[in-house]
């Protein structure tokens, strides 16, 4: 498993949402695994970012597994 945090969080929520849920990765290649929201509300995230007065409005990152790990949604 790989856990990584990104140096982002000062822009609006829409750009982060579009990237995280988009079909293209950071190199503009189609993602081999499609993103999936497991928990939480996209709308609540967007509202909280828009109303946050701080410079750093959110933190984003990724948790990635290899194909052999194959975790379930419950895990």
C-alpha positions, -999 to 999 in steps of 0.1 A, spaced: 0 0 0 12 35 -8 -1 66 11 9 100 -3 -3 136 2 -2 163 -24 11 198 -22 -22 214 -32 -52 228 -14 -52 265 -21 -75 265 -52 -112 260 -54 -128 227 -48 -141 221 -83 -106 216 -98 -98 190 -71 -131 172 -76 -127 172 -114 -91 157 -111 -99 131 -84 -130 118 -102 -118 123 -137 -110 96 -162 -75 110 -170 -44 109 -147 -19 136 -141 -1 127 -174 -34 129 -193 -36 91 -198 -68 72 -192 -68 57 -157 -66 19 -156 -88 19 -125 -118 43 -124 -121 65 -93 -149 56 -68 -163 76 -39 -164 52 -10 -178 76 17 -186 113 21 -204 139 1 -188 157 -28 -213 186 -23 -204 190 14 -167 190 5 -172 217 -22 -192 239 2 -167 236 30 -138 245 8 -157 275 -7 -165 289 28 -130 282 43 -112 315 48 -77 299 52 -51 299 25 -48 261 26 -85 251 22 -81 213 20 -56 185 20 -57 158 -7 -38 126 -12 -40 90 -24 -41 55 -10 -30 30 -36 -28 -8 -35 -12 -32 -59 -34 -56 -78 -25 -85 -55 -38 -66 -25 -73 -64 -38 -90 -49 -8 -128 -49 -4 -149 -18 1 -154 -28 38 -116 -31 44 
